[in-house]
Structure formats: C-alpha cells, structure tokens
Amino acid sequence: MEKDTEYTDFIVCPHCGYEDRDSWDVDFNNNETTYIKCGDCGKEMFVERCVSVTYSSYKPSSRRKRL
C-alpha cells in the first residue's frame, strides 16, 4: 500500500513512506521547494512546501484585544 505524499501535514518519503515529524525544521532557504534526503532510507526527494493563508475580521465594537 502506497502512502499519500501530497498535501500532508508532514513530509512523507515517496520511496519508503517515512513521515518526518520534524518537517517544520527543513530549511527551504526562502524557496517553496528543495531537495532533501529521507531521514529513514536516505534516498533523495523533491519537497514542495504548500502554505495556506487565512484571515479573520471583527467589528470595531468587538471586545477582542487589538494587536
């Protein structure tokens, strides 16, 4: 059974299926893509960082703390 490697919460090795729970620690050098070696099997993989942006808005009269 092949592991899903697209839009996952952690980097998943497409070779062995290893999930890197420290994916946040990968240095992308201000790029959205990079090559890394799997922390388990050692094979190279191409990694793409996908970022989602969300917004919140409130009425001025709300009692939320201003930033």
mmCIF file as Biopython writes it, N, C-alpha, C and O atoms, coordinates in Angstrom:
data_model
#
loop_
_atom_site.group_PDB
_atom_site.id
_atom_site.type_symbol
_atom_site.label_atom_id
_atom_site.label_alt_id
_atom_site.label_comp_id
_atom_site.label_asym_id
_atom_site.label_entity_id
_atom_site.label_seq_id
_atom_site.pdbx_PDB_ins_code
_atom_site.Cartn_x
_atom_site.Cartn_y
_atom_site.Cartn_z
_atom_site.occupancy
_atom_site.B_iso_or_equiv
_atom_site.auth_seq_id
_atom_site.auth_asym_id
_atom_site.pdbx_PDB_model_num
ATOM 1   N N  . MET A ? 1  ? 0.847   -1.185 0.000  1.0 0.0 1  A 1 
ATOM 2   C CA . MET A ? 1  ? 0.000   0.000  0.000  1.0 0.0 1  A 1 
ATOM 3   C C  . MET A ? 1  ? 0.891   1.246  0.000  1.0 0.0 1  A 1 
ATOM 4   O O  . MET A ? 1  ? 1.759   1.400  0.859  1.0 0.0 1  A 1 
ATOM 5   N N  . GLU A ? 2  ? 0.669   2.115  -0.956 1.0 0.0 2  A 1 
ATOM 6   C CA . GLU A ? 2  ? 1.449   3.333  -1.085 1.0 0.0 2  A 1 
ATOM 7   C C  . GLU A ? 2  ? 0.913   4.429  -0.175 1.0 0.0 2  A 1 
ATOM 8   O O  . GLU A ? 2  ? -0.299  4.601  -0.045 1.0 0.0 2  A 1 
ATOM 9   N N  . LYS A ? 3  ? 1.828   5.173  0.457  1.0 0.0 3  A 1 
ATOM 10  C CA . LYS A ? 3  ? 1.409   6.281  1.328  1.0 0.0 3  A 1 
ATOM 11  C C  . LYS A ? 3  ? 1.128   7.510  0.486  1.0 0.0 3  A 1 
ATOM 12  O O  . LYS A ? 3  ? 1.751   7.724  -0.553 1.0 0.0 3  A 1 
ATOM 13  N N  . ASP A ? 4  ? 0.174   8.319  0.951  1.0 0.0 4  A 1 
ATOM 14  C CA . ASP A ? 4  ? -0.136  9.585  0.301  1.0 0.0 4  A 1 
ATOM 15  C C  . ASP A ? 4  ? 1.013   10.549 0.580  1.0 0.0 4  A 1 
ATOM 16  O O  . ASP A ? 4  ? 1.441   10.688 1.726  1.0 0.0 4  A 1 
ATOM 17  N N  . THR A ? 5  ? 1.512   11.211 -0.457 1.0 0.0 5  A 1 
ATOM 18  C CA . THR A ? 5  ? 2.631   12.135 -0.286 1.0 0.0 5  A 1 
ATOM 19  C C  . THR A ? 5  ? 2.274   13.567 -0.673 1.0 0.0 5  A 1 
ATOM 20  O O  . THR A ? 5  ? 3.144   14.438 -0.651 1.0 0.0 5  A 1 
ATOM 21  N N  . GLU A ? 6  ? 1.018   13.831 -1.026 1.0 0.0 6  A 1 
ATOM 22  C CA . GLU A ? 6  ? 0.611   15.175 -1.443 1.0 0.0 6  A 1 
ATOM 23  C C  . GLU A ? 6  ? -0.252  15.834 -0.384 1.0 0.0 6  A 1 
ATOM 24  O O  . GLU A ? 6  ? -1.186  15.230 0.142  1.0 0.0 6  A 1 
ATOM 25  N N  . TYR A ? 7  ? 0.075   17.085 -0.079 1.0 0.0 7  A 1 
ATOM 26  C CA . TYR A ? 7  ? -0.687  17.922 0.850  1.0 0.0 7  A 1 
ATOM 27  C C  . TYR A ? 7  ? -0.871  17.243 2.214  1.0 0.0 7  A 1 
ATOM 28  O O  . TYR A ? 7  ? -1.972  17.201 2.762  1.0 0.0 7  A 1 
ATOM 29  N N  . THR A ? 8  ? 0.220   16.724 2.735  1.0 0.0 8  A 1 
ATOM 30  C CA . THR A ? 8  ? 0.203   16.054 4.030  1.0 0.0 8  A 1 
ATOM 31  C C  . THR A ? 8  ? 0.682   17.010 5.124  1.0 0.0 8  A 1 
ATOM 32  O O  . THR A ? 8  ? 1.274   18.046 4.821  1.0 0.0 8  A 1 
ATOM 33  N N  . ASP A ? 9  ? 0.437   16.678 6.370  1.0 0.0 9  A 1 
ATOM 34  C CA . ASP A ? 9  ? 0.870   17.516 7.492  1.0 0.0 9  A 1 
ATOM 35  C C  . ASP A ? 9  ? 2.372   17.431 7.733  1.0 0.0 9  A 1 
ATOM 36  O O  . ASP A ? 9  ? 2.960   18.342 8.317  1.0 0.0 9  A 1 
ATOM 37  N N  . PHE A ? 10 ? 2.993   16.350 7.290  1.0 0.0 10 A 1 
ATOM 38  C CA . PHE A ? 10 ? 4.427   16.143 7.436  1.0 0.0 10 A 1 
ATOM 39  C C  . PHE A ? 10 ? 4.990   15.719 6.095  1.0 0.0 10 A 1 
ATOM 40  O O  . PHE A ? 10 ? 4.253   15.245 5.231  1.0 0.0 10 A 1 
ATOM 41  N N  . ILE A ? 11 ? 6.308   15.888 5.913  1.0 0.0 11 A 1 
ATOM 42  C CA . ILE A ? 11 ? 6.953   15.394 4.698  1.0 0.0 11 A 1 
ATOM 43  C C  . ILE A ? 11 ? 6.917   13.864 4.760  1.0 0.0 11 A 1 
ATOM 44  O O  . ILE A ? 11 ? 7.307   13.264 5.762  1.0 0.0 11 A 1 
ATOM 45  N N  . VAL A ? 12 ? 6.443   13.247 3.680  1.0 0.0 12 A 1 
ATOM 46  C CA . VAL A ? 12 ? 6.363   11.791 3.584  1.0 0.0 12 A 1 
ATOM 47  C C  . VAL A ? 12 ? 7.284   11.349 2.449  1.0 0.0 12 A 1 
ATOM 48  O O  . VAL A ? 12 ? 7.148   11.818 1.319  1.0 0.0 12 A 1 
ATOM 49  N N  . CYS A ? 13 ? 8.207   10.459 2.743  1.0 0.0 13 A 1 
ATOM 50  C CA . CYS A ? 13 ? 9.147   9.969  1.734  1.0 0.0 13 A 1 
ATOM 51  C C  . CYS A ? 13 ? 8.396   9.169  0.667  1.0 0.0 13 A 1 
ATOM 52  O O  . CYS A ? 13 ? 7.681   8.222  0.995  1.0 0.0 13 A 1 
ATOM 53  N N  . PRO A ? 14 ? 8.552   9.542  -0.610 1.0 0.0 14 A 1 
ATOM 54  C CA . PRO A ? 14 ? 7.874   8.798  -1.672 1.0 0.0 14 A 1 
ATOM 55  C C  . PRO A ? 14 ? 8.516   7.440  -1.954 1.0 0.0 14 A 1 
ATOM 56  O O  . PRO A ? 14 ? 7.958   6.634  -2.697 1.0 0.0 14 A 1 
ATOM 57  N N  . HIS A ? 15 ? 9.682   7.183  -1.366 1.0 0.0 15 A 1 
ATOM 58  C CA . HIS A ? 15 ? 10.376  5.908  -1.560 1.0 0.0 15 A 1 
ATOM 59  C C  . HIS A ? 15 ? 9.962   4.868  -0.522 1.0 0.0 15 A 1 
ATOM 60  O O  . HIS A ? 15 ? 9.608   3.741  -0.866 1.0 0.0 15 A 1 
ATOM 61  N N  . CYS A ? 16 ? 10.012  5.263  0.759  1.0 0.0 16 A 1 
ATOM 62  C CA . CYS A ? 16 ? 9.768   4.281  1.827  1.0 0.0 16 A 1 
ATOM 63  C C  . CYS A ? 16 ? 8.533   4.586  2.682  1.0 0.0 16 A 1 
ATOM 64  O O  . CYS A ? 16 ? 8.109   3.742  3.472  1.0 0.0 16 A 1 
ATOM 65  N N  . GLY A ? 17 ? 7.942   5.804  2.530  1.0 0.0 17 A 1 
ATOM 66  C CA . GLY A ? 17 ? 6.739   6.141  3.289  1.0 0.0 17 A 1 
ATOM 67  C C  . GLY A ? 17 ? 7.006   6.741  4.659  1.0 0.0 17 A 1 
ATOM 68  O O  . GLY A ? 17 ? 6.063   7.000  5.408  1.0 0.0 17 A 1 
ATOM 69  N N  . TYR A ? 18 ? 8.272   6.970  5.007  1.0 0.0 18 A 1 
ATOM 70  C CA . TYR A ? 18 ? 8.625   7.547  6.304  1.0 0.0 18 A 1 
ATOM 71  C C  . TYR A ? 18 ? 8.023   8.943  6.447  1.0 0.0 18 A 1 
ATOM 72  O O  . TYR A ? 18 ? 8.132   9.761  5.534  1.0 0.0 18 A 1 
ATOM 73  N N  . GLU A ? 19 ? 7.386   9.221  7.593  1.0 0.0 19 A 1 
ATOM 74  C CA . GLU A ? 19 ? 6.831   10.542 7.901  1.0 0.0 19 A 1 
ATOM 75  C C  . GLU A ? 19 ? 7.814   11.294 8.782  1.0 0.0 19 A 1 
ATOM 76  O O  . GLU A ? 19 ? 8.141   10.842 9.879  1.0 0.0 19 A 1 
ATOM 77  N N  . ASP A ? 20 ? 8.286   12.442 8.307  1.0 0.0 20 A 1 
ATOM 78  C CA . ASP A ? 20 ? 9.231   13.260 9.065  1.0 0.0 20 A 1 
ATOM 79  C C  . ASP A ? 20 ? 8.442   14.182 9.982  1.0 0.0 20 A 1 
ATOM 80  O O  . ASP A ? 20 ? 7.916   15.201 9.536  1.0 0.0 20 A 1 
ATOM 81  N N  . ARG A ? 21 ? 8.357   13.833 11.251 1.0 0.0 21 A 1 
ATOM 82  C CA . ARG A ? 21 ? 7.591   14.617 12.231 1.0 0.0 21 A 1 
ATOM 83  C C  . ARG A ? 21 ? 8.248   15.956 12.550 1.0 0.0 21 A 1 
ATOM 84  O O  . ARG A ? 21 ? 7.640   16.800 13.209 1.0 0.0 21 A 1 
ATOM 85  N N  . ASP A ? 22 ? 9.482   16.160 12.091 1.0 0.0 22 A 1 
ATOM 86  C CA . ASP A ? 22 ? 10.175  17.439 12.270 1.0 0.0 22 A 1 
ATOM 87  C C  . ASP A ? 22 ? 10.247  18.208 10.953 1.0 0.0 22 A 1 
ATOM 88  O O  . ASP A ? 22 ? 11.219  18.923 10.707 1.0 0.0 22 A 1 
ATOM 89  N N  . SER A ? 23 ? 9.236   18.069 10.111 1.0 0.0 23 A 1 
ATOM 90  C CA . SER A ? 23 ? 9.217   18.725 8.801  1.0 0.0 23 A 1 
ATOM 91  C C  . SER A ? 23 ? 9.383   20.232 8.903  1.0 0.0 23 A 1 
ATOM 92  O O  . SER A ? 23 ? 9.953   20.854 8.006  1.0 0.0 23 A 1 
ATOM 93  N N  . TRP A ? 24 ? 8.897   20.821 9.974  1.0 0.0 24 A 1 
ATOM 94  C CA . TRP A ? 24 ? 8.988   22.273 10.162 1.0 0.0 24 A 1 
ATOM 95  C C  . TRP A ? 24 ? 10.435  22.723 10.232 1.0 0.0 24 A 1 
ATOM 96  O O  . TRP A ? 24 ? 10.727  23.899 10.016 1.0 0.0 24 A 1 
ATOM 97  N N  . ASP A ? 25 ? 11.349  21.801 10.531 1.0 0.0 25 A 1 
ATOM 98  C CA . ASP A ? 25 ? 12.763  22.118 10.710 1.0 0.0 25 A 1 
ATOM 99  C C  . ASP A ? 25 ? 13.557  22.124 9.402  1.0 0.0 25 A 1 
ATOM 100 O O  . ASP A ? 25 ? 14.732  22.490 9.407  1.0 0.0 25 A 1 
ATOM 101 N N  . VAL A ? 26 ? 12.947  21.730 8.290  1.0 0.0 26 A 1 
ATOM 102 C CA . VAL A ? 26 ? 13.643  21.687 6.999  1.0 0.0 26 A 1 
ATOM 103 C C  . VAL A ? 26 ? 13.889  23.115 6.514  1.0 0.0 26 A 1 
ATOM 104 O O  . VAL A ? 26 ? 12.974  23.938 6.515  1.0 0.0 26 A 1 
ATOM 105 N N  . ASP A ? 27 ? 15.118  23.409 6.101  1.0 0.0 27 A 1 
ATOM 106 C CA . ASP A ? 27 ? 15.490  24.736 5.619  1.0 0.0 27 A 1 
ATOM 107 C C  . ASP A ? 27 ? 15.185  24.844 4.125  1.0 0.0 27 A 1 
ATOM 108 O O  . ASP A ? 27 ? 15.823  24.183 3.306  1.0 0.0 27 A 1 
ATOM 109 N N  . PHE A ? 28 ? 14.213  25.675 3.781  1.0 0.0 28 A 1 
ATOM 110 C CA . PHE A ? 28 ? 13.833  25.879 2.386  1.0 0.0 28 A 1 
ATOM 111 C C  . PHE A ? 28 ? 14.561  27.072 1.761  1.0 0.0 28 A 1 
ATOM 112 O O  . PHE A ? 28 ? 14.352  27.360 0.583  1.0 0.0 28 A 1 
ATOM 113 N N  . ASN A ? 29 ? 15.414  27.775 2.525  1.0 0.0 29 A 1 
ATOM 114 C CA . ASN A ? 29 ? 16.171  28.918 2.018  1.0 0.0 29 A 1 
ATOM 115 C C  . ASN A ? 29 ? 15.289  29.931 1.289  1.0 0.0 29 A 1 
ATOM 116 O O  . ASN A ? 29 ? 15.637  30.400 0.205  1.0 0.0 29 A 1 
ATOM 117 N N  . ASN A ? 30 ? 14.155  30.262 1.886  1.0 0.0 30 A 1 
ATOM 118 C CA . ASN A ? 30 ? 13.189  31.228 1.328  1.0 0.0 30 A 1 
ATOM 119 C C  . ASN A ? 30 ? 12.599  30.797 -0.009 1.0 0.0 30 A 1 
ATOM 120 O O  . ASN A ? 30 ? 12.090  31.633 -0.756 1.0 0.0 30 A 1 
ATOM 121 N N  . ASN A ? 31 ? 12.659  29.527 -0.313 1.0 0.0 31 A 1 
ATOM 122 C CA . ASN A ? 31 ? 12.033  28.981 -1.519 1.0 0.0 31 A 1 
ATOM 123 C C  . ASN A ? 31 ? 10.846  28.122 -1.109 1.0 0.0 31 A 1 
ATOM 124 O O  . ASN A ? 31 ? 10.670  27.813 0.069  1.0 0.0 31 A 1 
ATOM 125 N N  . GLU A ? 32 ? 10.048  27.745 -2.073 1.0 0.0 32 A 1 
ATOM 126 C CA . GLU A ? 32 ? 8.923   26.859 -1.792 1.0 0.0 32 A 1 
ATOM 127 C C  . GLU A ? 32 ? 9.278   25.399 -2.045 1.0 0.0 32 A 1 
ATOM 128 O O  . GLU A ? 32 ? 8.520   24.500 -1.680 1.0 0.0 32 A 1 
ATOM 129 N N  . THR A ? 33 ? 10.440  25.159 -2.676 1.0 0.0 33 A 1 
ATOM 130 C CA . THR A ? 33 ? 10.840  23.797 -2.999 1.0 0.0 33 A 1 
ATOM 131 C C  . THR A ? 33 ? 12.305  23.572 -2.631 1.0 0.0 33 A 1 
ATOM 132 O O  . THR A ? 33 ? 13.102  24.509 -2.586 1.0 0.0 33 A 1 
ATOM 133 N N  . THR A ? 34 ? 12.638  22.317 -2.370 1.0 0.0 34 A 1 
ATOM 134 C CA . THR A ? 34 ? 14.023  21.952 -2.063 1.0 0.0 34 A 1 
ATOM 135 C C  . THR A ? 34 ? 14.201  20.450 -2.245 1.0 0.0 34 A 1 
ATOM 136 O O  . THR A ? 34 ? 13.220  19.713 -2.348 1.0 0.0 34 A 1 
ATOM 137 N N  . TYR A ? 35 ? 15.435  20.003 -2.285 1.0 0.0 35 A 1 
ATOM 138 C CA . TYR A ? 35 ? 15.757  18.578 -2.299 1.0 0.0 35 A 1 
ATOM 139 C C  . TYR A ? 35 ? 16.302  18.220 -0.924 1.0 0.0 35 A 1 
ATOM 140 O O  . TYR A ? 35 ? 17.109  18.957 -0.359 1.0 0.0 35 A 1 
ATOM 141 N N  . ILE A ? 36 ? 15.862  17.094 -0.392 1.0 0.0 36 A 1 
ATOM 142 C CA . ILE A ? 36 ? 16.381  16.609 0.885  1.0 0.0 36 A 1 
ATOM 143 C C  . ILE A ? 36 ? 16.569  15.097 0.797  1.0 0.0 36 A 1 
ATOM 144 O O  . ILE A ? 36 ? 16.089  14.453 -0.135 1.0 0.0 36 A 1 
ATOM 145 N N  . LYS A ? 37 ? 17.269  14.546 1.776  1.0 0.0 37 A 1 
ATOM 146 C CA . LYS A ? 37 ? 17.400  13.101 1.888  1.0 0.0 37 A 1 
ATOM 147 C C  . LYS A ? 37 ? 16.455  12.620 2.975  1.0 0.0 37 A 1 
ATOM 148 O O  . LYS A ? 37 ? 16.291  13.282 4.000  1.0 0.0 37 A 1 
ATOM 149 N N  . CYS A ? 38 ? 15.839  11.480 2.756  1.0 0.0 38 A 1 
ATOM 150 C CA . CYS A ? 38 ? 14.943  10.887 3.739  1.0 0.0 38 A 1 
ATOM 151 C C  . CYS A ? 38 ? 15.729  10.549 5.002  1.0 0.0 38 A 1 
ATOM 152 O O  . CYS A ? 38 ? 16.832  10.008 4.929  1.0 0.0 38 A 1 
ATOM 153 N N  . GLY A ? 39 ? 15.156  10.869 6.155  1.0 0.0 39 A 1 
ATOM 154 C CA . GLY A ? 39 ? 15.789  10.570 7.432  1.0 0.0 39 A 1 
ATOM 155 C C  . GLY A ? 39 ? 15.777  9.099  7.778  1.0 0.0 39 A 1 
ATOM 156 O O  . GLY A ? 39 ? 16.405  8.690  8.754  1.0 0.0 39 A 1 
ATOM 157 N N  . ASP A ? 40 ? 15.067  8.286  6.990  1.0 0.0 40 A 1 
ATOM 158 C CA . ASP A ? 40 ? 14.994  6.851  7.262  1.0 0.0 40 A 1 
ATOM 159 C C  . ASP A ? 40 ? 15.784  6.040  6.235  1.0 0.0 40 A 1 
ATOM 160 O O  . ASP A ? 40 ? 16.717  5.324  6.598  1.0 0.0 40 A 1 
ATOM 161 N N  . CYS A ? 41 ? 15.413  6.146  4.948  1.0 0.0 41 A 1 
ATOM 162 C CA . CYS A ? 41 ? 16.060  5.327  3.920  1.0 0.0 41 A 1 
ATOM 163 C C  . CYS A ? 41 ? 17.238  6.037  3.249  1.0 0.0 41 A 1 
ATOM 164 O O  . CYS A ? 41 ? 18.039  5.386  2.578  1.0 0.0 41 A 1 
ATOM 165 N N  . GLY A ? 42 ? 17.362  7.367  3.418  1.0 0.0 42 A 1 
ATOM 166 C CA . GLY A ? 42 ? 18.492  8.108  2.869  1.0 0.0 42 A 1 
ATOM 167 C C  . GLY A ? 42 ? 18.375  8.487  1.406  1.0 0.0 42 A 1 
ATOM 168 O O  . GLY A ? 42 ? 19.274  9.130  0.864  1.0 0.0 42 A 1 
ATOM 169 N N  . LYS A ? 43 ? 17.283  8.102  0.754  1.0 0.0 43 A 1 
ATOM 170 C CA . LYS A ? 43 ? 17.111  8.447  -0.659 1.0 0.0 43 A 1 
ATOM 171 C C  . LYS A ? 43 ? 16.689  9.911  -0.802 1.0 0.0 43 A 1 
ATOM 172 O O  . LYS A ? 43 ? 16.035  10.473 0.076  1.0 0.0 43 A 1 
ATOM 173 N N  . GLU A ? 44 ? 17.079  10.517 -1.934 1.0 0.0 44 A 1 
ATOM 174 C CA . GLU A ? 44 ? 16.730  11.914 -2.186 1.0 0.0 44 A 1 
ATOM 175 C C  . GLU A ? 44 ? 15.287  12.052 -2.642 1.0 0.0 44 A 1 
ATOM 176 O O  . GLU A ? 44 ? 14.719  11.168 -3.283 1.0 0.0 44 A 1 
ATOM 177 N N  . MET A ? 45 ? 14.721  13.193 -2.287 1.0 0.0 45 A 1 
ATOM 178 C CA . MET A ? 45 ? 13.358  13.506 -2.725 1.0 0.0 45 A 1 
ATOM 179 C C  . MET A ? 45 ? 13.221  15.006 -2.929 1.0 0.0 45 A 1 
ATOM 180 O O  . MET A ? 45 ? 13.928  15.794 -2.301 1.0 0.0 45 A 1 
ATOM 181 N N  . PHE A ? 46 ? 12.339  15.383 -3.782 1.0 0.0 46 A 1 
ATOM 182 C CA . PHE A ? 46 ? 11.998  16.766 -4.046 1.0 0.0 46 A 1 
ATOM 183 C C  . PHE A ? 46 ? 10.830  17.104 -3.126 1.0 0.0 46 A 1 
ATOM 184 O O  . PHE A ? 46 ? 9.840   16.373 -3.090 1.0 0.0 46 A 1 
ATOM 185 N N  . VAL A ? 47 ? 10.935  18.210 -2.378 1.0 0.0 47 A 1 
ATOM 186 C CA . VAL A ? 47 ? 9.899   18.585 -1.414 1.0 0.0 47 A 1 
ATOM 187 C C  . VAL A ? 47 ? 9.353   19.968 -1.767 1.0 0.0 47 A 1 
ATOM 188 O O  . VAL A ? 47 ? 10.113  20.901 -2.026 1.0 0.0 47 A 1 
ATOM 189 N N  . GLU A ? 48 ? 8.065   20.080 -1.772 1.0 0.0 48 A 1 
ATOM 190 C CA . GLU A ? 48 ? 7.390   21.347 -2.030 1.0 0.0 48 A 1 
ATOM 191 C C  . GLU A ? 48 ? 6.624   21.753 -0.780 1.0 0.0 48 A 1 
ATOM 192 O O  . GLU A ? 48 ? 5.857   20.963 -0.230 1.0 0.0 48 A 1 
ATOM 193 N N  . ARG A ? 49 ? 6.833   22.987 -0.335 1.0 0.0 49 A 1 
ATOM 194 C CA . ARG A ? 49 ? 6.117   23.498 0.840  1.0 0.0 49 A 1 
ATOM 195 C C  . ARG A ? 49 ? 4.876   24.226 0.346  1.0 0.0 49 A 1 
ATOM 196 O O  . ARG A ? 49 ? 4.964   25.131 -0.483 1.0 0.0 49 A 1 
ATOM 197 N N  . CYS A ? 50 ? 3.726   23.827 0.860  1.0 0.0 50 A 1 
ATOM 198 C CA . CYS A ? 50 ? 2.444   24.426 0.490  1.0 0.0 50 A 1 
ATOM 199 C C  . CYS A ? 50 ? 1.925   25.196 1.701  1.0 0.0 50 A 1 
ATOM 200 O O  . CYS A ? 50 ? 1.774   24.629 2.783  1.0 0.0 50 A 1 
ATOM 201 N N  . VAL A ? 51 ? 1.655   26.476 1.519  1.0 0.0 51 A 1 
ATOM 202 C CA . VAL A ? 51 ? 1.237   27.333 2.620  1.0 0.0 51 A 1 
ATOM 203 C C  . VAL A ? 51 ? -0.180  27.822 2.367  1.0 0.0 51 A 1 
ATOM 204 O O  . VAL A ? 51 ? -0.519  28.236 1.258  1.0 0.0 51 A 1 
ATOM 205 N N  . SER A ? 52 ? -0.985  27.772 3.387  1.0 0.0 52 A 1 
ATOM 206 C CA . SER A ? 52 ? -2.356  28.264 3.312  1.0 0.0 52 A 1 
ATOM 207 C C  . SER A ? 52 ? -2.476  29.505 4.184  1.0 0.0 52 A 1 
ATOM 208 O O  . SER A ? 52 ? -2.012  29.514 5.324  1.0 0.0 52 A 1 
ATOM 209 N N  . VAL A ? 53 ? -3.091  30.540 3.657  1.0 0.0 53 A 1 
ATOM 210 C CA . VAL A ? 53 ? -3.287  31.782 4.399  1.0 0.0 53 A 1 
ATOM 211 C C  . VAL A ? 53 ? -4.772  31.966 4.661  1.0 0.0 53 A 1 
ATOM 212 O O  . VAL A ? 53 ? -5.595  31.821 3.757  1.0 0.0 53 A 1 
ATOM 213 N N  . THR A ? 54 ? -5.107  32.286 5.899  1.0 0.0 54 A 1 
ATOM 214 C CA . THR A ? 54 ? -6.495  32.581 6.244  1.0 0.0 54 A 1 
ATOM 215 C C  . THR A ? 54 ? -6.555  33.941 6.919  1.0 0.0 54 A 1 
ATOM 216 O O  . THR A ? 54 ? -5.548  34.443 7.419  1.0 0.0 54 A 1 
ATOM 217 N N  . TYR A ? 55 ? -7.734  34.528 6.931  1.0 0.0 55 A 1 
ATOM 218 C CA . TYR A ? 55 ? -7.928  35.847 7.532  1.0 0.0 55 A 1 
ATOM 219 C C  . TYR A ? 55 ? -9.128  35.810 8.471  1.0 0.0 55 A 1 
ATOM 220 O O  . TYR A ? 55 ? -10.032 34.991 8.308  1.0 0.0 55 A 1 
ATOM 221 N N  . SER A ? 56 ? -9.127  36.705 9.451  1.0 0.0 56 A 1 
ATOM 222 C CA . SER A ? 56 ? -10.257 36.891 10.357 1.0 0.0 56 A 1 
ATOM 223 C C  . SER A ? 56 ? -10.532 38.377 10.443 1.0 0.0 56 A 1 
ATOM 224 O O  . SER A ? 56 ? -9.608  39.189 10.393 1.0 0.0 56 A 1 
ATOM 225 N N  . SER A ? 57 ? -11.784 38.734 10.571 1.0 0.0 57 A 1 
ATOM 226 C CA . SER A ? 57 ? -12.127 40.148 10.740 1.0 0.0 57 A 1 
ATOM 227 C C  . SER A ? 57 ? -13.192 40.263 11.821 1.0 0.0 57 A 1 
ATOM 228 O O  . SER A ? 57 ? -13.960 39.334 12.072 1.0 0.0 57 A 1 
ATOM 229 N N  . TYR A ? 58 ? -13.213 41.438 12.456 1.0 0.0 58 A 1 
ATOM 230 C CA . TYR A ? 58 ? -14.136 41.673 13.558 1.0 0.0 58 A 1 
ATOM 231 C C  . TYR A ? 58 ? -14.655 43.095 13.477 1.0 0.0 58 A 1 
ATOM 232 O O  . TYR A ? 58 ? -13.985 43.987 12.956 1.0 0.0 58 A 1 
ATOM 233 N N  . LYS A ? 59 ? -15.835 43.292 13.988 1.0 0.0 59 A 1 
ATOM 234 C CA . LYS A ? 59 ? -16.385 44.636 14.070 1.0 0.0 59 A 1 
ATOM 235 C C  . LYS A ? 59 ? -15.569 45.434 15.076 1.0 0.0 59 A 1 
ATOM 236 O O  . LYS A ? 59 ? -15.106 44.875 16.070 1.0 0.0 59 A 1 
ATOM 237 N N  . PRO A ? 60 ? -15.381 46.739 14.836 1.0 0.0 60 A 1 
ATOM 238 C CA . PRO A ? 60 ? -14.600 47.545 15.771 1.0 0.0 60 A 1 
ATOM 239 C C  . PRO A ? 60 ? -15.145 47.511 17.198 1.0 0.0 60 A 1 
ATOM 240 O O  . PRO A ? 60 ? -14.394 47.713 18.151 1.0 0.0 60 A 1 
ATOM 241 N N  . SER A ? 61 ? -16.427 47.261 17.349 1.0 0.0 61 A 1 
ATOM 242 C CA . SER A ? 61 ? -17.032 47.271 18.677 1.0 0.0 61 A 1 
ATOM 243 C C  . SER A ? 61 ? -16.800 45.959 19.438 1.0 0.0 61 A 1 
ATOM 244 O O  . SER A ? 61 ? -17.150 45.858 20.614 1.0 0.0 61 A 1 
ATOM 245 N N  . SER A ? 62 ? -16.226 44.978 18.789 1.0 0.0 62 A 1 
ATOM 246 C CA . SER A ? 62 ? -15.999 43.714 19.496 1.0 0.0 62 A 1 
ATOM 247 C C  . SER A ? 62 ? -14.967 43.927 20.575 1.0 0.0 62 A 1 
ATOM 248 O O  . SER A ? 62 ? -14.174 44.865 20.505 1.0 0.0 62 A 1 
ATOM 249 N N  . ARG A ? 63 ? -14.969 43.082 21.555 1.0 0.0 63 A 1 
ATOM 250 C CA . ARG A ? 63 ? -14.078 43.256 22.710 1.0 0.0 63 A 1 
ATOM 251 C C  . ARG A ? 63 ? -12.764 42.496 22.544 1.0 0.0 63 A 1 
ATOM 252 O O  . ARG A ? 63 ? -12.070 42.220 23.522 1.0 0.0 63 A 1 
ATOM 253 N N  . ARG A ? 64 ? -12.430 42.162 21.303 1.0 0.0 64 A 1 
ATOM 254 C CA . ARG A ? 64 ? -11.149 41.477 21.055 1.0 0.0 64 A 1 
ATOM 255 C C  . ARG A ? 64 ? -10.005 42.441 21.319 1.0 0.0 64 A 1 
ATOM 256 O O  . ARG A ? 64 ? -10.092 43.636 21.036 1.0 0.0 64 A 1 
ATOM 257 N N  . LYS A ? 65 ? -8.961  41.904 21.854 1.0 0.0 65 A 1 
ATOM 258 C CA . LYS A ? 65 ? -7.770  42.700 22.118 1.0 0.0 65 A 1 
ATOM 259 C C  . LYS A ? 65 ? -7.166  43.158 20.799 1.0 0.0 65 A 1 
ATOM 260 O O  . LYS A ? 65 ? -6.989  42.351 19.887 1.0 0.0 65 A 1 
ATOM 261 N N  . ARG A ? 66 ? -6.853  44.422 20.690 1.0 0.0 66 A 1 
ATOM 262 C CA . ARG A ? 66 ? -6.229  44.950 19.475 1.0 0.0 66 A 1 
ATOM 263 C C  . ARG A ? 66 ? -4.778  44.537 19.431 1.0 0.0 66 A 1 
ATOM 264 O O  . ARG A ? 66 ? -4.096  44.472 20.454 1.0 0.0 66 A 1 
ATOM 265 N N  . LEU A ? 67 ? -4.320  44.259 18.222 1.0 0.0 67 A 1 
ATOM 266 C CA . LEU A ? 67 ? -2.917  43.853 18.042 1.0 0.0 67 A 1 
ATOM 267 C C  . LEU A ? 67 ? -2.010  45.052 17.981 1.0 0.0 67 A 1 
ATOM 268 O O  . LEU A ? 67 ? -0.797  44.902 17.833 1.0 0.0 67 A 1 
#
